[in-house]
Amino acid sequence: MTTLVNPENMNPKKNHDIPIPGESGSIVQAVARVSRLLLTGKEVKIDALLGILGEAVGVNRCYIFQFRDEGTRMDNTWEWCSPGTEPQQQNLQNLDTTPPAWTMRTLRANREVVVPDVDGMPEEAAFDRDFVAAQSIKAFLLVPIYYAEVLKGFVGFDDTQRPHRWTSDDVLLLRTAADLINAYFQRRQAEEALYKEREQLLALFESIEFPIWVADTETYEILYMNTEARGAEGPLPGCICYEALQGRQAPCPFCNNEKLLADPHRPIRWEFHNPVTGKDYIIYNRIIRWPDGRNVRFELDVDITELNSGREALLRAEKLESLSILAGGIAHDFNNLLTGILGNISLAREFTAEGADPANLLEETERAAVQARELTGQLLTFAKGSPSRPREVVDLHTIVEEAATFILRGSKVGCRIAPKTNSCTVSVDSGQIAQAVQNLVLNAAQSMEQGGLIDITFQDATLREDSHPVLSNGRYVVLEIADRGSGIPRHLAERIFDPFFTTREGGSGLGLTTAYSIASHHEGTLELSPQQGGGTIARFFLPLVEEPVAVRSVETQPVRGTGARILLMDDEAIVRKTALSMLKALGYEPVGASDGEEAIRRFCEAIEAGHPFAAVILDLTVSGGLGGVETLDRLLEIEPNVKAVASSGYSVETVATGKKPSRFSGFLPKPYSLSEIGRVIGELLAAESPGAET
């Protein structure tokens, strides 16, 4: 419950001596007007909203402060001033919030700060009184902005001409207005996240080499087509499918919409000769739910005209069913998440119209967006041909122990990990191996519905003379995970690694697929076989590092900087802004650049000014400009000892696996956390040499 600061405690004046410039009725109208503007769904000018509120309250200045850097700094982000009132926005930037000021303590307690007369502020507020008096403020009101129980900022109202009395109704109405504005901020952030996730989904569809399109099952309108489906001058979304694709005036006689709708959970695979193109296709259809709630038809077309000439073509066509399950499963799962996001945003709008707190809905929206990001991450794991992070020499036993213990926390299934008797040193992407172990342990635990123990052991295998159908000759660490569950039915054994194939209700069908892909990308493999006495044993092979190498400890806390200057280049504004804030929070002095040319210019300017950069972070892929590799080549001509870190959301094989020489000293994969960027920069600056070729 919020508590007002009682004006009667602020001697020496009494409430009846202080005028009330604003009327509650006009404030009610102003809050209603602000609410209508915020609920239009369009972008709103915050300064204009502050003007509406300021005029209704009868003050000279109305503003919003927003916190950043984990709440330690704040900025006057928006401000409205009445005619003749001196603006203060430029003077109120990058303020420290850590001093124990009276107003800040009150706001952090989620209470409004009500000061009808600055001269009457108590002695404990002397610092605050001097601060506001320097701005000629006679009275002020501060309303905290909270989200997820964290103070994010506040809305302020200043009267620079006279003392000002606010009634409890006034304060309650202005608290409602602040909550509406905060809900608008959170909704805009959620919409931006939704747009980004949607773009990732479409980018994934665009990367598939077969035509994919989606159409409404009732109107036959084409809702989406990837590049392969559109072709050079093909039909575009908005066209009617039978008109654009078949040249007909009515639905095609072979259309299977009714059959799909009769059993929405069953995909249909069929062959078709298109008389328009003269080509043969294998077509995969299924019903998926579009974000707006419609049941729509998903279609993937595989051209088998050339493949039909022989046995090899037929075998390959049979295997393409897994691709249908993959693409359809992506659309189904992703659109379920998008439906949750859109639904919660719509509910949040309704809640704000009623003055209710939408924080819980926005938290659900954020949780759904995080799940969508995790789904995309798993898909990219087996879509890419190499690990996303540089490899490091680690102890597999340690990774397994931590990952298995974590994933089984709170479960009725436990694990028994055998002590290490042989070398378990491997060169891997630790994060991906931990993910694979968690997937395998979770799969084993889910098969043991009555609980029990999972046995985890480590074996040393030496392969010679092509003794294994997949693996090369050499020494391997074999991680064995044995459960006592229901086992794998014989008729399903060949499909267990197919993307999105699952026999478990509620399962994603990506766990084993992802684990198998991770093993393959590390020159290993994954095998599953029935265990005597029931259950399944999973064997995860990884090449053993022959010579012992010191295993690095992993930093769990962010490595703090010491004021070193860091140049960061990234063409995505949101990534650049976030990364610069992270570096500043870590204690560095960061400078941003949007492309290679700007980075080179800032690098030269820093040298000329006598303040060179200690390190540079370069995005490998820049749209329409110099990328990281080209930029580093230019920087090396200027300063041969430059320390550089490559950053990318794509595969890092050109940097990490030696396919292309590089002078990058480290790699920072996206998305990264505060601790990850702190560790990479900290290790780079601590290194004696300025970066060797990888």
C-alpha positions as CSV (number, residue, x, y, z in Angstrom):
1,M,0.0,0.0,0.0
2,T,1.3,3.4,-0.9
3,T,1.4,6.1,1.8
4,L,1.3,9.8,1.2
5,V,3.8,12.1,3.0
6,N,1.5,14.0,5.3
7,P,1.7,17.8,4.6
8,E,0.8,18.6,8.2
9,N,4.1,17.2,9.3
10,M,5.9,19.9,7.2
11,N,5.8,22.9,9.5
12,P,5.3,25.8,9.7
13,K,2.3,26.4,7.5
14,K,-1.2,24.9,7.8
15,N,-3.0,23.3,5.0
16,H,-5.7,25.9,4.9
17,D,-3.1,28.6,4.2
18,I,-2.0,27.0,1.0
19,P,-4.1,27.6,-2.2
20,I,-5.3,24.7,-4.4
21,P,-4.6,25.8,-8.0
22,G,-5.9,22.6,-9.6
23,E,-9.3,21.1,-9.2
24,S,-9.9,17.3,-8.9
25,G,-12.5,17.5,-11.6
26,S,-10.1,18.9,-14.2
27,I,-7.5,16.3,-13.2
28,V,-10.0,13.5,-13.7
29,Q,-10.7,14.8,-17.2
30,A,-6.9,15.1,-17.9
31,V,-6.3,11.5,-16.7
32,A,-9.2,10.3,-18.9
33,R,-7.7,12.1,-21.9
34,V,-4.3,10.7,-21.2
35,S,-5.8,7.2,-21.0
36,R,-7.6,7.6,-24.3
37,L,-4.4,8.7,-26.1
38,L,-2.3,5.9,-24.6
39,L,-4.9,3.2,-25.7
40,T,-4.9,4.2,-29.4
41,G,-2.1,1.8,-30.1
42,K,-0.2,4.5,-31.8
43,E,3.0,6.2,-30.7
44,V,2.4,9.0,-28.3
45,K,4.3,12.2,-27.6
46,I,5.1,12.0,-23.9
47,D,5.8,15.7,-23.6
48,A,2.3,16.4,-24.8
49,L,0.8,14.1,-22.1
50,L,2.8,15.8,-19.5
51,G,1.5,19.1,-20.7
52,I,-2.1,17.9,-20.3
53,L,-1.4,16.8,-16.8
54,G,0.6,19.9,-15.8
55,E,-2.1,22.3,-17.0
56,A,-4.8,20.4,-15.2
57,V,-2.8,20.3,-11.9
58,G,-1.9,24.0,-12.2
59,V,1.9,23.6,-12.0
60,N,4.7,25.2,-14.1
61,R,6.7,22.1,-14.8
62,C,5.9,18.4,-15.3
63,Y,8.6,15.8,-16.0
64,I,9.6,12.1,-16.0
65,F,12.9,10.7,-14.6
66,Q,14.0,7.2,-15.7
67,F,16.5,5.1,-13.8
68,R,19.3,3.2,-15.5
69,D,22.6,1.3,-14.7
70,E,20.7,-0.9,-12.2
71,G,19.0,2.0,-10.6
72,T,22.2,3.9,-9.7
73,R,21.8,6.8,-12.2
74,M,18.8,8.7,-13.5
75,D,18.0,11.1,-16.3
76,N,15.2,13.7,-16.9
77,T,13.9,12.0,-20.0
78,W,10.8,14.1,-20.7
79,E,9.8,17.6,-19.6
80,W,7.0,20.1,-20.1
81,C,7.2,23.7,-18.9
82,S,4.5,26.4,-18.9
83,P,5.2,29.6,-20.9
84,G,7.8,31.7,-19.1
85,T,9.1,28.7,-17.0
86,E,12.8,27.9,-17.4
87,P,13.4,24.3,-18.5
88,Q,15.7,22.1,-16.4
89,Q,16.0,19.0,-18.5
90,Q,19.5,19.6,-19.8
91,N,20.7,20.3,-16.2
92,L,19.2,17.1,-14.8
93,Q,21.0,14.3,-16.6
94,N,23.1,11.4,-15.3
95,L,22.2,12.1,-11.7
96,D,23.5,9.8,-8.9
97,T,20.6,8.1,-7.0
98,T,22.7,6.4,-4.4
99,P,23.0,9.2,-1.8
100,P,20.5,8.6,1.0
101,A,18.4,11.6,0.1
102,W,15.0,12.0,1.8
103,T,13.0,12.0,-1.4
104,M,14.8,9.0,-2.8
105,R,14.2,7.0,0.4
106,T,10.5,7.8,0.2
107,L,10.2,6.8,-3.5
108,R,12.1,3.5,-2.9
109,A,9.5,2.8,-0.2
110,N,6.9,3.1,-3.0
111,R,5.4,6.3,-1.5
112,E,4.6,9.6,-3.1
113,V,6.6,12.6,-2.1
114,V,4.1,15.5,-1.4
115,V,5.7,18.8,-0.6
116,P,3.2,21.7,-0.5
117,D,5.8,24.2,0.6
118,V,9.5,23.7,0.2
119,D,10.2,26.1,3.1
120,G,8.4,23.7,5.4
121,M,10.4,20.6,4.6
122,P,11.8,18.8,7.7
123,E,15.4,19.0,8.7
124,E,16.1,15.5,7.5
125,A,15.3,16.8,4.0
126,A,17.8,19.6,4.1
127,F,19.8,18.2,1.1
128,D,16.6,17.9,-1.0
129,R,15.4,21.3,0.1
130,D,18.6,23.0,-1.1
131,F,18.5,21.0,-4.4
132,V,15.0,22.1,-5.4
133,A,15.3,25.6,-4.0
134,A,18.2,26.1,-6.5
135,Q,15.7,25.5,-9.2
136,S,13.3,28.1,-7.7
137,I,10.8,25.4,-6.8
138,K,8.2,26.4,-4.2
139,A,6.2,23.1,-4.1
140,F,6.5,19.7,-5.7
141,L,4.9,16.2,-6.0
142,L,6.8,13.1,-7.0
143,V,4.9,9.9,-8.0
144,P,7.0,6.7,-8.2
145,I,7.0,4.4,-11.2
146,Y,7.3,0.7,-10.3
147,Y,7.5,-2.4,-12.5
148,A,7.9,-5.9,-11.2
149,E,8.5,-4.5,-7.7
150,V,11.5,-2.4,-8.9
151,L,11.6,1.4,-8.9
152,K,12.0,2.4,-12.6
153,G,11.6,6.2,-12.2
154,F,9.1,8.8,-11.2
155,V,6.7,11.5,-12.5
156,G,7.2,15.0,-11.0
157,F,5.1,18.1,-10.8
158,D,6.8,21.5,-9.8
159,D,5.2,24.8,-8.9
160,T,7.9,27.5,-9.2
161,Q,5.6,30.4,-8.3
162,R,3.8,29.6,-5.0
163,P,3.1,26.9,-2.5
164,H,0.7,24.3,-3.8
165,R,-1.7,22.0,-1.9
166,W,-2.5,18.6,-3.3
167,T,-5.5,16.7,-2.0
168,S,-5.4,12.9,-1.5
169,D,-7.8,12.5,-4.4
170,D,-5.4,14.6,-6.6
171,V,-2.4,12.3,-5.6
172,L,-4.4,9.2,-6.3
173,L,-5.4,10.4,-9.7
174,L,-1.9,11.4,-10.6
175,R,-0.7,8.0,-9.4
176,T,-3.1,6.4,-11.9
177,A,-1.8,8.6,-14.7
178,A,1.8,7.6,-13.8
179,D,0.7,3.9,-13.9
180,L,-0.9,4.4,-17.3
181,I,2.3,6.0,-18.7
182,N,4.4,3.2,-17.2
183,A,2.1,0.6,-18.8
184,Y,2.5,2.3,-22.1
185,F,6.3,2.1,-21.8
186,Q,6.2,-1.6,-20.9
187,R,3.7,-2.3,-23.8
188,R,6.0,-0.6,-26.3
189,Q,8.9,-2.7,-25.1
190,A,6.9,-5.8,-25.4
191,E,5.7,-4.9,-28.9
192,E,9.3,-4.3,-29.9
193,A,10.3,-7.7,-28.5
194,L,7.4,-9.3,-30.4
195,Y,8.4,-7.7,-33.6
196,K,12.0,-8.9,-33.2
197,E,10.9,-12.5,-32.5
198,R,8.5,-12.4,-35.5
199,E,11.4,-11.2,-37.7
200,Q,13.5,-14.1,-36.5
201,L,10.8,-16.6,-37.3
202,L,10.4,-15.2,-40.8
203,A,14.2,-15.2,-41.3
204,L,14.2,-18.9,-40.3
205,F,11.5,-19.7,-42.9
206,E,13.5,-17.6,-45.5
207,S,16.6,-19.8,-44.9
208,I,14.8,-23.0,-45.8
209,E,15.5,-23.9,-49.4
210,F,12.0,-25.2,-50.2
211,P,8.9,-23.1,-51.0
212,I,6.8,-22.4,-47.9
213,W,3.5,-20.6,-47.9
214,V,0.6,-20.1,-45.5
215,A,-3.1,-19.5,-46.5
216,D,-6.4,-18.9,-44.8
217,T,-8.5,-22.1,-44.9
218,E,-11.8,-20.1,-45.4
219,T,-10.9,-17.2,-47.7
220,Y,-7.9,-18.9,-49.4
221,E,-5.9,-15.7,-49.0
222,I,-2.1,-16.2,-49.0
223,L,-0.8,-14.8,-45.7
224,Y,2.9,-15.6,-46.1
225,M,5.4,-16.8,-48.7
226,N,9.1,-17.3,-48.4
227,T,11.5,-16.2,-51.1
228,E,11.6,-19.8,-52.6
229,A,7.8,-19.7,-52.9
230,R,7.6,-16.2,-54.4
231,G,10.4,-16.7,-57.0
232,A,11.6,-13.7,-59.1
233,E,8.2,-12.4,-60.1
234,G,5.9,-14.8,-58.2
235,P,2.6,-14.0,-56.3
236,L,2.7,-12.0,-53.1
237,P,0.8,-12.3,-49.8
238,G,-2.7,-11.0,-50.2
239,C,-3.5,-13.0,-53.4
240,I,-6.0,-15.9,-53.6
241,C,-4.0,-19.1,-53.7
242,Y,-6.0,-20.9,-56.4
243,E,-5.9,-17.8,-58.6
244,A,-2.2,-17.0,-58.2
245,L,-0.8,-20.5,-58.1
246,Q,-3.2,-22.5,-60.4
247,G,-4.9,-19.9,-62.6
248,R,-8.3,-21.1,-61.5
249,Q,-11.5,-19.1,-60.7
250,A,-12.6,-21.5,-57.9
251,P,-10.9,-23.6,-55.2
252,C,-8.9,-26.5,-56.7
253,P,-10.7,-29.8,-56.8
254,F,-7.7,-31.5,-55.1
255,C,-7.6,-29.0,-52.2
256,N,-7.4,-30.9,-48.9
257,N,-8.5,-28.1,-46.6
258,E,-11.6,-30.0,-45.4
259,K,-9.5,-33.1,-44.6
260,L,-7.0,-31.0,-42.7
261,L,-9.7,-29.2,-40.7
262,A,-11.3,-32.6,-39.9
263,D,-8.2,-33.7,-38.1
264,P,-6.1,-30.5,-37.4
265,H,-3.4,-32.4,-35.6
266,R,-2.6,-34.8,-38.4
267,P,-0.3,-33.5,-41.2
268,I,-0.9,-34.7,-44.8
269,R,1.8,-35.7,-47.3
270,W,1.0,-36.1,-50.9
271,E,2.5,-36.0,-54.4
272,F,1.3,-33.6,-57.1
273,H,2.2,-32.8,-60.7
274,N,1.6,-29.1,-61.3
275,P,0.4,-28.5,-64.9
276,V,1.2,-24.8,-64.7
277,T,5.0,-25.4,-64.0
278,G,5.2,-28.9,-65.4
279,K,7.0,-30.0,-62.2
280,D,6.5,-32.8,-59.7
281,Y,6.2,-32.1,-56.0
282,I,5.9,-33.8,-52.7
283,I,3.7,-31.5,-50.6
284,Y,3.4,-31.4,-46.9
285,N,0.3,-29.7,-45.3
286,R,-0.8,-29.2,-41.8
287,I,-3.1,-26.9,-39.8
288,I,-1.4,-24.2,-37.6
289,R,-2.9,-21.4,-35.5
290,W,-2.0,-17.9,-36.7
291,P,-1.3,-15.3,-34.0
292,D,-4.8,-13.7,-34.6
293,G,-6.5,-17.1,-33.8
294,R,-7.3,-18.3,-37.3
295,N,-6.7,-21.9,-38.3
296,V,-4.5,-21.6,-41.4
297,R,-3.0,-24.0,-43.9
298,F,0.8,-24.5,-43.8
299,E,2.4,-25.9,-47.0
300,L,5.9,-26.9,-47.8
301,D,6.6,-27.9,-51.4
302,V,9.5,-30.1,-52.4
303,D,10.4,-30.2,-56.1
304,I,11.1,-33.9,-57.0
305,T,11.1,-33.5,-60.8
306,E,14.8,-34.4,-61.2
307,L,14.9,-36.7,-58.2
308,N,12.2,-38.9,-59.5
309,S,14.7,-40.4,-62.0
310,G,16.2,-42.9,-59.7
311,R,16.3,-44.8,-56.4
312,E,18.4,-42.1,-54.7
313,A,15.7,-39.5,-55.3
314,L,13.0,-41.7,-53.8
315,L,15.1,-42.4,-50.6
316,R,15.7,-38.7,-50.2
317,A,12.0,-37.8,-50.7
318,E,11.1,-40.2,-47.9
319,K,13.5,-38.4,-45.6
320,L,12.0,-35.0,-46.3
321,E,9.1,-35.7,-44.0
322,S,11.3,-34.7,-41.0
323,L,11.7,-31.3,-42.7
324,S,7.9,-30.9,-42.8
325,I,7.7,-31.7,-39.1
326,L,10.5,-29.3,-38.5
327,A,9.0,-26.3,-40.4
328,G,5.4,-27.0,-39.3
329,G,6.5,-27.5,-35.7
330,I,8.4,-24.2,-35.8
331,A,5.3,-22.4,-37.0
332,H,3.0,-24.2,-34.5
333,D,5.2,-23.6,-31.4
334,F,6.3,-20.1,-32.4
335,N,2.7,-19.0,-33.1
336,N,1.5,-20.4,-29.8
337,L,4.1,-18.2,-28.1
338,L,3.1,-15.2,-30.2
339,T,-0.5,-15.8,-29.4
340,G,0.4,-15.6,-25.7
341,I,2.3,-12.4,-26.2
342,L,-0.4,-10.7,-28.3
343,G,-3.1,-11.9,-25.9
344,N,-1.4,-10.5,-22.9
345,I,-0.7,-7.2,-24.6
346,S,-4.4,-6.9,-25.5
347,L,-5.4,-7.7,-21.9
348,A,-2.9,-5.2,-20.6
349,R,-4.6,-2.5,-22.7
350,E,-8.0,-3.4,-21.2
351,F,-6.5,-3.4,-17.7
352,T,-4.9,0.0,-18.1
353,A,-8.3,1.4,-19.4
354,E,-9.7,0.3,-16.0
355,G,-6.8,1.7,-14.0
356,A,-5.6,-1.7,-13.0
357,D,-1.9,-2.7,-12.7
358,P,-0.9,-4.7,-15.8
359,A,2.5,-5.8,-14.4
360,N,1.6,-9.5,-14.1
361,L,0.4,-9.6,-17.7
362,L,3.6,-7.9,-18.9
363,E,5.7,-10.4,-16.9
364,E,3.8,-13.2,-18.7
365,T,4.5,-11.5,-22.0
366,E,8.2,-11.3,-21.2
367,R,8.3,-14.9,-20.1
368,A,6.7,-16.0,-23.5
369,A,9.2,-13.9,-25.4
370,V,12.1,-15.6,-23.5
371,Q,10.6,-19.0,-24.4
372,A,10.5,-17.9,-28.0
373,R,14.1,-16.9,-27.8
374,E,15.0,-20.3,-26.3
375,L,13.1,-22.1,-29.1
376,T,15.1,-20.1,-31.7
377,G,18.3,-20.9,-30.0
378,Q,17.7,-24.6,-30.1
379,L,16.8,-24.4,-33.8
380,L,19.9,-22.5,-34.6
381,T,22.0,-25.1,-32.7
382,F,21.3,-27.9,-35.2
383,A,20.8,-25.5,-38.2
384,K,24.3,-24.1,-38.0
385,G,27.3,-26.2,-39.1
386,S,29.6,-25.2,-36.2
387,P,29.3,-24.2,-32.5
388,S,28.3,-20.6,-31.9
389,R,31.1,-19.9,-29.4
390,P,34.8,-20.6,-29.4
391,R,35.8,-23.9,-27.8
392,E,37.8,-24.2,-24.6
393,V,39.5,-27.0,-22.9
394,V,37.4,-28.2,-19.9
395,D,36.7,-31.1,-17.6
396,L,33.6,-32.9,-19.0
397,H,32.9,-34.5,-15.5
398,T,32.5,-31.0,-14.0
399,I,30.1,-29.8,-16.7
400,V,28.0,-33.0,-16.4
401,E,27.9,-32.8,-12.6
402,E,26.7,-29.2,-12.7
403,A,24.2,-29.6,-15.5
404,A,22.6,-32.8,-14.3
405,T,22.2,-31.5,-10.7
406,F,20.7,-28.3,-12.0
407,I,18.1,-29.8,-14.3
408,L,16.9,-32.4,-11.7
409,R,16.5,-29.8,-9.0
410,G,13.0,-30.2,-7.5
411,S,12.4,-33.5,-9.4
412,K,11.4,-36.8,-7.9
413,V,14.2,-38.4,-10.0
414,G,17.8,-38.2,-8.8
415,C,21.1,-39.0,-10.4
416,R,24.1,-41.1,-9.4
417,I,27.3,-39.8,-11.0
418,A,30.3,-42.1,-11.0
419,P,33.6,-40.6,-9.8
420,K,36.1,-39.7,-12.5
421,T,38.6,-42.5,-13.1
422,N,39.9,-41.6,-16.5
423,S,40.8,-38.3,-18.2
424,C,37.7,-36.3,-19.2
425,T,39.4,-33.4,-20.8
426,V,37.7,-32.2,-24.0
427,S,37.8,-29.1,-26.2
428,V,34.2,-27.9,-26.5
429,D,31.7,-25.1,-26.3
430,S,30.9,-25.5,-22.6
431,G,27.4,-23.9,-23.0
432,Q,26.3,-26.2,-25.7
433,I,27.6,-29.3,-24.0
434,A,25.8,-28.3,-20.8
435,Q,22.6,-27.9,-22.9
436,A,23.0,-31.3,-24.5
437,V,23.6,-33.0,-21.1
438,Q,20.5,-31.2,-19.6
439,N,18.4,-32.4,-22.6
440,L,19.6,-36.0,-22.2
441,V,19.1,-36.1,-18.4
442,L,15.7,-34.4,-18.7
443,N,14.6,-36.9,-21.4
444,A,15.7,-39.8,-19.1
445,A,13.9,-38.3,-16.1
446,Q,10.7,-37.8,-18.0
447,S,10.7,-41.5,-18.9
448,M,10.7,-42.4,-15.2
449,E,7.3,-41.4,-14.2
450,Q,7.5,-43.2,-10.8
451,G,10.8,-41.6,-9.9
452,G,14.1,-43.3,-9.3
453,L,17.8,-42.9,-10.1
454,I,19.6,-42.1,-13.3
455,D,23.1,-43.6,-13.5
456,I,25.8,-41.4,-15.2
457,T,29.2,-42.9,-15.9
458,F,32.3,-42.0,-18.0
459,Q,34.1,-44.4,-20.3
460,D,37.4,-44.2,-22.3
461,A,37.0,-45.6,-25.9
462,T,39.8,-45.9,-28.5
463,L,38.6,-46.4,-32.1
464,R,40.9,-48.0,-34.7
465,E,40.7,-49.1,-38.3
466,D,37.3,-47.5,-39.0
467,S,35.7,-49.5,-36.2
468,H,32.8,-47.0,-35.9
469,P,30.5,-46.1,-38.8
470,V,30.4,-42.4,-38.0
471,L,33.4,-41.5,-35.8
472,S,37.0,-41.1,-36.9
473,N,39.8,-43.1,-35.4
474,G,41.2,-41.8,-32.0
475,R,40.4,-41.6,-28.3
476,Y,37.0,-40.6,-27.0
477,V,35.3,-39.8,-23.7
478,V,31.9,-41.6,-23.7
479,L,29.3,-40.1,-21.4
480,E,26.7,-42.8,-20.5
481,I,23.3,-41.8,-19.1
482,A,21.2,-44.8,-18.2
483,D,17.5,-44.6,-17.1
484,R,15.0,-47.2,-15.9
485,G,12.1,-45.8,-17.8
486,S,9.7,-47.1,-20.4
487,G,12.3,-47.4,-23.1
488,I,12.0,-46.7,-26.9
489,P,9.5,-48.6,-29.0
490,R,11.3,-50.5,-31.7
491,H,9.1,-49.1,-34.5
492,L,10.0,-45.5,-33.4
493,A,13.8,-46.0,-33.0
494,E,14.6,-44.5,-36.4
495,R,12.7,-41.3,-35.7
496,I,14.0,-40.3,-32.3
497,F,16.4,-37.7,-33.7
498,D,13.8,-36.2,-36.1
499,P,13.1,-32.5,-35.3
500,F,9.8,-32.0,-33.4
501,F,9.1,-35.7,-33.3
502,T,7.9,-36.7,-29.8
503,T,5.8,-39.4,-28.2
504,R,5.4,-37.3,-25.0
505,E,2.4,-35.0,-24.5
506,G,3.6,-31.5,-24.1
507,G,7.1,-32.3,-25.4
508,S,8.9,-30.1,-27.9
509,G,10.6,-32.8,-29.9
510,L,13.8,-30.8,-29.9
511,G,15.8,-32.2,-27.0
512,L,17.4,-35.3,-28.6
513,T,17.7,-33.5,-31.9
514,T,19.6,-30.7,-30.4
515,A,21.8,-33.0,-28.3
516,Y,22.6,-35.1,-31.4
517,S,23.5,-31.9,-33.4
518,I,25.8,-30.6,-30.7
519,A,27.6,-33.9,-30.5
520,S,28.0,-34.0,-34.3
521,H,29.3,-30.4,-34.4
522,H,32.0,-31.4,-31.9
523,E,33.2,-34.3,-34.1
524,G,31.3,-36.8,-31.8
525,T,28.0,-38.6,-31.9
526,L,25.0,-39.6,-29.8
527,E,23.7,-43.2,-29.6
528,L,20.6,-44.5,-27.8
529,S,19.9,-48.2,-27.2
530,P,17.7,-50.3,-24.9
531,Q,19.1,-51.4,-21.6
532,Q,18.9,-54.9,-20.2
533,G,16.2,-55.0,-17.6
534,G,14.4,-52.0,-19.1
535,G,15.1,-48.4,-19.8
536,T,17.4,-46.7,-22.2
537,I,21.1,-45.8,-22.2
538,A,22.4,-42.8,-24.0
539,R,26.1,-42.7,-25.1
540,F,27.5,-39.2,-25.9
541,F,30.9,-39.4,-27.6
542,L,33.4,-36.5,-27.6
543,P,37.0,-36.5,-28.7
544,L,39.5,-36.7,-25.8
545,V,42.2,-34.1,-25.6
546,E,45.3,-36.3,-25.5
547,E,47.6,-33.9,-23.5
548,P,46.5,-32.5,-20.2
549,V,45.7,-28.8,-20.4
550,A,44.9,-26.5,-17.5
551,V,41.1,-26.0,-17.3
552,R,40.0,-22.4,-16.9
553,S,37.7,-21.5,-14.1
554,V,34.5,-19.8,-15.3
555,E,33.6,-16.4,-13.9
556,T,30.1,-16.3,-12.4
557,Q,30.2,-12.6,-11.5
558,P,30.8,-9.7,-14.0
559,V,34.5,-8.7,-14.2
560,R,34.5,-5.0,-13.3
561,G,36.6,-2.6,-15.4
562,T,38.9,0.2,-14.3
563,G,37.8,3.0,-16.6
564,A,39.5,1.7,-19.8
565,R,38.1,3.1,-23.0
566,I,36.3,0.5,-25.2
567,L,35.2,1.1,-28.8
568,L,32.1,-0.9,-29.8
569,M,30.8,-1.3,-33.4
570,D,27.3,-2.7,-34.1
571,D,24.8,-1.7,-36.8
572,E,21.8,-2.6,-34.7
573,A,20.9,0.5,-32.5
574,I,19.2,-1.6,-29.8
575,V,22.2,-3.9,-29.5
576,R,24.7,-1.0,-29.5
577,K,22.7,1.0,-26.9
578,T,22.4,-2.1,-24.6
579,A,26.1,-3.1,-24.9
580,L,27.3,0.5,-24.2
581,S,25.1,0.5,-21.1
582,M,26.6,-2.8,-20.0
583,L,30.2,-1.6,-20.5
584,K,29.5,1.6,-18.6
585,A,27.9,-0.4,-15.8
586,L,31.0,-2.5,-15.6
587,G,33.2,0.5,-15.1
588,Y,34.5,1.1,-18.7
589,E,34.3,4.2,-20.8
590,P,32.5,3.0,-23.9
591,V,32.2,4.7,-27.3
592,G,29.8,3.4,-30.0
593,A,29.9,3.2,-33.8
594,S,27.3,2.0,-36.2
595,D,29.6,0.7,-39.0
596,G,33.2,0.2,-39.9
597,E,33.9,3.6,-41.3
598,E,32.6,5.3,-38.2
599,A,34.6,2.9,-36.0
600,I,37.8,3.7,-37.9
601,R,37.2,7.4,-37.7
602,R,36.6,7.3,-33.9
603,F,39.7,5.1,-33.5
604,C,41.9,7.6,-35.2
605,E,40.4,10.6,-33.3
606,A,41.1,8.8,-30.0
607,I,44.7,8.3,-30.9
608,E,45.1,12.0,-32.0
609,A,43.5,13.2,-28.8
610,G,45.9,11.1,-26.7
611,H,43.2,8.8,-25.4
612,P,43.4,5.6,-27.4
613,F,41.0,2.7,-26.9
614,A,42.2,-0.2,-24.8
615,A,40.1,-2.7,-26.9
616,V,37.5,-2.8,-29.7
617,I,34.4,-5.0,-30.1
618,L,33.4,-5.5,-33.7
619,D,30.2,-6.9,-35.1
620,L,31.2,-9.4,-37.9
621,T,28.2,-8.7,-40.1
622,V,27.2,-5.1,-40.9
623,S,24.4,-4.4,-43.4
624,G,25.6,-2.2,-46.2
625,G,28.9,-1.3,-44.6
626,L,32.3,-2.6,-43.5
627,G,32.0,-5.7,-41.3
628,G,34.2,-6.7,-38.4
629,V,36.9,-8.6,-40.4
630,E,37.4,-5.7,-42.9
631,T,37.4,-3.1,-40.2
632,L,40.0,-4.9,-38.1
633,D,42.3,-5.1,-41.2
634,R,42.1,-1.3,-41.5
635,L,42.7,-0.8,-37.7
636,L,45.7,-3.1,-37.8
637,E,47.3,-0.8,-40.4
638,I,46.8,2.1,-38.0
639,E,47.8,0.3,-34.8
640,P,49.3,-3.2,-35.2
641,N,48.8,-4.0,-31.5
642,V,45.1,-3.3,-31.3
643,K,43.1,-5.8,-29.1
644,A,39.9,-6.8,-30.9
645,V,36.9,-9.0,-30.0
646,A,34.6,-10.3,-32.7
647,S,30.8,-10.4,-31.9
648,S,28.0,-12.0,-33.9
649,G,24.7,-13.8,-33.7
650,Y,25.7,-16.2,-36.5
651,S,28.2,-19.0,-36.6
652,V,31.8,-18.1,-35.5
653,E,33.5,-20.8,-37.6
654,T,35.6,-18.2,-39.5
655,V,36.9,-16.9,-36.3
656,A,37.0,-19.9,-34.0
657,T,37.8,-23.0,-36.1
658,G,40.7,-21.8,-38.2
659,K,39.1,-21.8,-41.6
660,K,40.1,-18.2,-42.1
661,P,43.1,-16.5,-40.4
662,S,42.1,-13.8,-38.1
663,R,43.7,-11.4,-35.6
664,F,40.7,-11.3,-33.3
665,S,41.7,-12.0,-29.7
666,G,38.3,-13.2,-28.5
667,F,34.7,-13.8,-29.5
668,L,31.5,-12.5,-27.9
669,P,28.5,-14.4,-29.2
670,K,25.0,-12.8,-29.2
671,P,23.0,-12.7,-27.1
672,Y,25.3,-12.0,-24.2
673,S,24.9,-11.1,-20.6
674,L,26.6,-8.6,-18.4
675,S,28.9,-11.3,-16.9
676,E,29.8,-12.7,-20.3
677,I,30.8,-9.3,-21.8
678,G,32.7,-8.5,-18.6
679,R,34.6,-11.8,-18.7
680,V,35.6,-11.5,-22.3
681,I,36.8,-7.9,-22.0
682,G,38.5,-8.5,-18.6
683,E,40.5,-11.5,-20.0
684,L,41.4,-9.6,-23.1
685,L,42.8,-6.6,-21.2
686,A,44.6,-8.9,-18.7
687,A,46.4,-10.8,-21.5
688,E,50.0,-9.9,-22.0
689,S,50.0,-10.3,-25.8
690,P,47.7,-8.2,-28.0
691,G,46.0,-11.1,-29.7
692,A,47.2,-14.0,-31.7
693,E,45.8,-15.5,-34.8
694,T,43.1,-18.1,-34.2
